Amino acid sequence: MNKLITGVADYIRQDWAENKIRTVLEVTAWITSMCCAIAVAITVPDVPWLILYPLFISHCAVFAYCAWTRGSTGMIANYLVLCTVDAIGLTKLIWITYG
C-alpha cells in the first residue's frame, strides 16, 4: 500500500513539474466533477440541472484540454462526446422549460 501511495505522489510531482497549469486545471475539474456528483445524489429527484449541466460541460471541456496536452486521443474523444451529450441535454432542458 505504501508503494502505491508513493507512486501516486511521484506521479503528481512529475505532472506538476511538467505542466503546472494542467495539474491545477485537472484538480479543479476533478473537484467540480465530485461536487456535481454529490449534488445529484443529494438532490434526487429534484436535481438542479440548470446549474449542474453547465458545470458538467465546463469540467468535461477542461478535462478534454488536459487530455489534449497529454496527447491522449481516447480521453479527448471521451470528454468531447460528454460535452456534446451534456450540451444537447442542456439545450433540451432549456427548450422544455422556457420554450
Protein Blocks (a to p, Z undefined) as FASTA:
>chain_A
ZZmmmmmmmmmmmmmmmommlmmmmmmmmmmmmmmmmmmmmmpcbdcfklmmmmmmmmmm
mmmmmmmmnopaklmmmmmmmmmmmmmmmmmmmmmmmZZ
